[in-house]
């Protein structure tokens, strides 16, 4: 999500006995204090009452800005660990039954949204509450300025806002 989280994840990773992989973008970011990470739980960044948007990396801040700028009553969750997924958080979200939007800059297959859906199916939870924004499996993603690429594939900030309006009409 930011430099503070990268530092915290590196520090956390050094305490683990097995391998750990960190993904981070090639974005410039200001130096931030280390975020203390004690476990693989997901972080609720903003609390709302109508549902949840789950994302990770710098997209969390993008989504926070969209939610705050538009005064949307939606919770934003930072899924800073993809594996293992936070089963306790997913159990909680399933029990509430509110809509969930998973936003990620990956192709749909093998995505976090697919893992969440698989978990819901395995627990016999309602999967109709899960919505996803990701690249189509059959697309070859073009190169270019990230904002232009996201806009081209209907995954830019305005597209996120429109999808939120569609889900939470």
Residue pairs with C-beta under 8 A, 6 or more apart in sequence:
1 56
1 57
1 58
1 60
1 61
1 78
1 80
2 29
2 32
2 58
2 61
3 29
3 30
3 31
3 32
4 32
4 33
4 34
4 35
5 35
5 37
5 80
6 22
6 24
7 32
7 34
7 35
8 34
8 35
8 36
8 37
9 22
9 37
9 80
10 22
11 34
11 37
12 20
12 37
12 38
13 20
13 22
23 57
24 57
25 57
25 58
27 58
29 58
37 80
40 81
40 84
40 86
41 81
41 86
41 88
41 89
42 54
42 77
42 78
42 79
42 80
42 81
42 86
42 89
43 77
43 78
43 80
44 75
44 76
44 77
44 78
45 60
45 64
45 76
45 77
45 78
46 64
46 67
46 68
46 74
46 75
46 76
47 75
48 67
48 72
48 73
48 74
48 75
48 76
49 73
49 75
50 72
50 73
50 74
50 98
50 99
50 168
51 74
51 75
51 98
51 99
51 100
51 101
51 129
51 167
51 168
52 74
52 75
52 76
52 77
52 93
52 98
52 99
52 100
52 101
53 63
53 67
53 74
53 75
53 76
53 77
53 100
53 101
53 102
53 103
53 164
54 77
54 79
54 100
54 101
54 102
54 103
54 112
54 116
55 63
55 76
55 77
55 78
55 79
55 102
55 103
55 104
56 78
56 79
56 80
56 82
56 104
56 112
57 105
59 103
59 104
59 105
60 76
60 78
62 157
62 160
63 76
63 103
63 160
64 76
65 157
66 72
66 157
66 160
66 161
66 164
67 74
67 76
67 164
70 161
70 164
72 164
72 168
74 164
74 168
77 89
79 85
79 86
79 112
82 112
82 115
83 115
85 112
85 115
85 116
85 119
87 119
90 116
90 119
90 120
91 123
93 100
94 120
94 123
94 125
94 126
94 129
97 126
97 129
98 129
99 129
99 131
99 167
99 168
100 116
100 129
100 130
100 131
101 131
101 132
101 133
101 163
101 164
101 167
102 111
102 112
102 113
102 116
102 130
102 131
102 132
102 133
102 134
103 132
103 133
103 134
103 155
103 160
104 111
104 112
104 113
104 133
104 134
105 134
105 135
105 150
105 155
106 112
106 134
106 135
107 134
107 135
107 136
107 137
107 139
107 141
108 114
108 132
108 134
108 135
108 136
108 137
109 137
111 132
111 134
113 130
113 132
113 134
116 130
117 127
117 130
119 125
120 126
120 127
120 130
121 127
131 163
131 167
133 155
133 159
133 160
133 163
134 155
135 141
135 153
135 155
136 153
139 153
141 149
141 153
142 149
142 152
143 149
144 152
147 156
150 156
150 159
151 158
151 159
